[in-house]
């Protein structure tokens, strides 16, 4: 829909712009929530930023090494920011490793840090899905009615907008109901909210990956929701067992 965004005489690609915006909003939200947990906001910013930068660098270099024969002929492509030029799994693993190393180096509580970053992750997910809607990266099934929007003359369900709204709703409920004395529970609630949003909204996804007659996205979301529900139940039972009669 909007592959580029005009900024005066220049135009920037929508996807990378919203990715950077999601990183900034996610870290800002996490750092603000960190105050409730007794953490310094700059500590959360530094941890998140280091993890993101290391993850991006490793993901890019992994792709360069994997397709070195292309970059030898066109070395300037090394500096390209195309999303397809990043290796997802190596980047995620290296980002988690860098974040954990920072926690160990600064002797930080990983549970409280995880709670702050989980809250920021919901905010970042909302922005990423808004960008996915603007680029047309995520398409919904065709239909008619109040909740469809035109897409090149065809009425479709705006799945990415549904996801973005769901993430914001989950974030609002989490901020209202979260117990700052139990940061682990905040992580499980954030994960449950994320899974439920995908479980509901991905029912309208066009051309989903299938496992038999089932949608893979919804299977994973259902498993995630069950896992986080179990963790929440265990944390609640643990609190009751530790409380005095």
WOHUFEN-V865054 format. One record per run of one state. SS is the DSSP state (helix for helix, strand for strand, loop for the rest). FROM is the first residue (numbers start at 0). LEN is the number of residues. If there is no record, write none. Layout:
# WOHUFEN-V865054
ss={SS;SS}
from={FROM;FROM}
len={LEN;LEN}
This chain:
# WOHUFEN-V865054
ss={loop;strand;loop;strand;helix;loop;helix;loop;helix;loop;helix;loop;helix;loop;helix;loop;helix;loop;strand;loop;strand;loop;strand;loop;strand;loop;helix;loop;helix;strand;loop;strand;loop;strand;helix;loop}
from={0;3;7;9;13;37;40;66;67;73;74;79;82;85;87;106;109;135;139;140;141;142;147;151;153;157;158;177;182;204;205;209;211;213;215;242}
len={3;4;2;4;24;3;26;1;6;1;5;3;3;2;19;3;26;4;1;1;1;5;4;2;4;1;19;5;22;1;4;2;2;2;27;3}
